[in-house]
Amino acid sequence: MSKRTGRPTKRTTEVIARILDGLTAGTPMTIICQPDDMPCTSTVYEWMGTDEALSGQVARARDLSGKRF
């Protein structure tokens, strides 16, 4: 059995919800990802590149932000 190495992932349902809530409110991804307890922007884009559902959620959140104003 192999052990996983490296840092534990910051990808949790809470972190994803914070990202989507921020995007829906119109907050840029770079601002959302600034706190130390959040993943860096490039990590979120990597997640999106490998997770079509997450990519769609981000697109919808951004679309909703544009409709709020």
ABEGO torsion letter per residue (X at the ends): XBBBBEBBBABBAAAAAAAAAAAAAGBBAAAAAABAABBBAAAAAAAAAABAAAAAAAAAAAAAAAAAX
